[in-house]
Amino acid sequence: MEIKSRNEIDPKYTWDLTRVYKDDAAWEKEFAAVAGEAAEYGKLAGTLCNGREAVLSNLNTYFDLNRRLSSLYSYAMMKQNEDTGNETYQAMNDRASTLLGTVMAESAYLSPELLSLPEDVLEAYAVDPDFENYSVFLHETIRQKPHVLTQEGEQILAMSMDTLTTMDAASEMIRSLDLKLGKTRGDDGKLAPLTDASFILFLESTDRNVRRLAFTKMMQGYGSMGNTFAALYAGQIKADIFTSRVRKFGSSREASLFEDEISESVYDSLIEAVHGGIGTLDQYLNVRREKMGLSHLHMYDLYCLGEGSFEIQPDIEEAFDIFLKAVAPLGKDYVKDASRALKDRWIDVYENKGKRSGAYSTVGAYGVSPYVLLNHKKNYDGLSTLAHEMGHAMHSFYSNKTQPYAKADYAIFVAEVASTTNEILLNEYLRKVYKDDKDAQIMLIGTLLEHFRTTVFRQTLFAEFEHEAHRLAENGESLTQARLNALYLEIVKTYYRHSCTVDACVQTEWMRIPHFYSPFYVYKYATGFCAAAALAQNILSGDPEKVASYRRFLTLGGSMAPIEELKIAGVDMSTPEPVCRALDYFAELVLQYQELLG
């Protein structure tokens, strides 16, 4: 199917960004205003010693400035994501990024000056009712004290931000625009465009030659620019190391986890526990291999559920209706609030030429609806992606509705919990709808097992690669394409060597993963899934107190440490228990799957 241009997409299937700014001219006007006010804010340096009112006024100005800046940046990013080749929005996005660095530089004095105040004074502000909106910020400032630089140091680091994020922007441009993957043969034997968005459809094909050809072309396509991707990722890791060392952390991983108040032991215990579950992964993949009638599995076989698989093919309206029914256990008000998303155009639905690949949800602007980017496909994966991203959107919706701006942004550690909970609720709902359909049960349980494999095992694999790559660089080793490829291939073999033929071309797969440019993010998918598995079971138990606890969690934003928020929701991620419980759940599903296949 030919991919449409942006202007060929029905507007009702595009997001309505006029709620953020009426038009580009309004964005430009606000951009100029924020730039001017940022410069004025910088002139307040040295005034925080003037007492309580000076500090309160400064914080009011600081957070208002950041709220408006966030809107500017989000609008420019979303407009560029509509068509990454549009030079107007490329420029706007670049300018927004530069302004972000400028604002950070102009406000760099804030933390050092606050920390120069007597500690008892700062602690008194943190519990003062007039500072209630900023209590978390003030407590966090005190916690960050060992890693805060001098005012001059903070300004220099802030000014370097634009440079330090260049690798992410460059890699995205290559993936979206410059990398030409050509065409590959589909199930009908005809050539079709191979893109990151269409790749999974080819891998789900029941024709093994279609899978093999698409997989090989994709890996070789990325490998053709391997030196460039290696240079970019090595640059990203150097930037991570630079920032962590400047802030006096022992490693870039320690620095990243510190932001969420997460111990490195959580990261290590995740990898250790998942390694312990590889035997069950082997068992699952052997069941899959027998179902597919293959003597051995290749990496390109992993996304195909095999001949005779049941499938649903909902268009976006049907998919949205199914999603709303699946989340009904969360309450009528949740369903009512979520039902606004499609009709009110929170969602950018379909793929178009130049559109950013994948899917995401973003706040867009505080006080405005969240937004969701999709590249919707009429299959279960498209439906599940909708449920996932709407989980993010509703988490943001309730956090923003309940918390002031300074407390609304929830930590990344909890960011994948609501989204994954929605996916599990969707799967459980459909299993009830199709309870008498054996093929449906096989597909749904098989899909949930795949979700487990791709989220818990695969994301932990990514986390292991990311940690090892940073560790090598921190020890002075050069991260060439050959070294990164070899590292990735070695780790893939750890997870799959006993159940699959690990095709050598998979060594370039790391180049496809945009989240590697957000350091130490991917492990949170795995921990988030493990938390969500427990929370979904709590919700489906019908216990109103457990549902209420989860709903309260959705409103917390960033008002407390993420580990504490999850305790309120009903899980304690400071212990390995939820990961082990999830692995037991995986083992139970494997047995159910095996019994269904007879």
Stockholm file with secondary structure:
# STOCKHOLM 1.0

chainA/1-598         MEIKSRNEIDPKYTWDLTRVYKDDAAWEKEFAAVAGEAAEYGKLAGTLCNGREAVLSNLNTYFDLNRRLSSLYSYAMMKQNEDTGNETYQAMNDRASTLLGTVMAESAYLSPELLSLPEDVLEAYAVDPDFENYSVFLHETIRQKPHVLTQEGEQILAMSMDTLTTMDAASEMIRSLDLKLGKTRGDDGKLAPLTDASFILFLESTDRNVRRLAFTKMMQGYGSMGNTFAALYAGQIKADIFTSRVRKFGSSREASLFEDEISESVYDSLIEAVHGGIGTLDQYLNVRREKMGLSHLHMYDLYCLGEGSFEIQPDIEEAFDIFLKAVAPLGKDYVKDASRALKDRWIDVYENKGKRSGAYSTVGAYGVSPYVLLNHKKNYDGLSTLAHEMGHAMHSFYSNKTQPYAKADYAIFVAEVASTTNEILLNEYLRKVYKDDKDAQIMLIGTLLEHFRTTVFRQTLFAEFEHEAHRLAENGESLTQARLNALYLEIVKTYYRHSCTVDACVQTEWMRIPHFYSPFYVYKYATGFCAAAALAQNILSGDPEKVASYRRFLTLGGSMAPIEELKIAGVDMSTPEPVCRALDYFAELVLQYQELLG
#=GR chainA/1-598 SS CCCCCGGGSCGGGSCCGGGTCSSHHHHHHHHHHHHHHHHHHHTTTTCGGGCHHHHHHHHHHHHHHHHHHHHHHHHHHHHHHHCTTCHHHHHHHHHHHHHHHHHHHHTTTHHHHHHHSCHHHHHHHHHCGGGGGGHHHHHHHHHTGGGCCCHHHHHHHHHTHHHHTHHHHHHHHIIIIICCCCEEECTTSCEEECCHHHHHHHHTCSCHHHHHHHHHHHHHHHHTTHHHHHHHHHHHHHHHHHHHHHTTCSSHHHHHHHHTTCCHHHHHHHHHHHHHTHHHHHHHHHHHHHHHTCSSEEGGGTTCCCTTCCCCCCCHHHHHHHHHHHTGGGCHHHHHHHTHHHHTTCEECSCCTTCCSSCEEECCSTTSCCEEECCCCSSHHHHHHHHHHHHHHHHHHHHHHHSCHHHHCCCHHHHTHHHHHHHHHHHHHHHHHTTTCHHHHHHHHHHHHHHHIIIIIHHHHHHHHHHHHHHHHHTTCCCCHHHHHHHHHHHHHHHHTTTEECCGGGGGGGGGCGGGGSTTCTHHHHHHHHHHHHHHHHHHTTCHHHHHHHHHHHHCTTSSCHHHHHHHHTCCTTSSHHHHHHHHHHHHHHHHHHHHHC
#=GC SS_cons         CCCCCGGGSCGGGSCCGGGTCSSHHHHHHHHHHHHHHHHHHHTTTTCGGGCHHHHHHHHHHHHHHHHHHHHHHHHHHHHHHHCTTCHHHHHHHHHHHHHHHHHHHHTTTHHHHHHHSCHHHHHHHHHCGGGGGGHHHHHHHHHTGGGCCCHHHHHHHHHTHHHHTHHHHHHHHIIIIICCCCEEECTTSCEEECCHHHHHHHHTCSCHHHHHHHHHHHHHHHHTTHHHHHHHHHHHHHHHHHHHHHTTCSSHHHHHHHHTTCCHHHHHHHHHHHHHTHHHHHHHHHHHHHHHTCSSEEGGGTTCCCTTCCCCCCCHHHHHHHHHHHTGGGCHHHHHHHTHHHHTTCEECSCCTTCCSSCEEECCSTTSCCEEECCCCSSHHHHHHHHHHHHHHHHHHHHHHHSCHHHHCCCHHHHTHHHHHHHHHHHHHHHHHTTTCHHHHHHHHHHHHHHHIIIIIHHHHHHHHHHHHHHHHHTTCCCCHHHHHHHHHHHHHHHHTTTEECCGGGGGGGGGCGGGGSTTCTHHHHHHHHHHHHHHHHHHTTCHHHHHHHHHHHHCTTSSCHHHHHHHHTCCTTSSHHHHHHHHHHHHHHHHHHHHHC
//
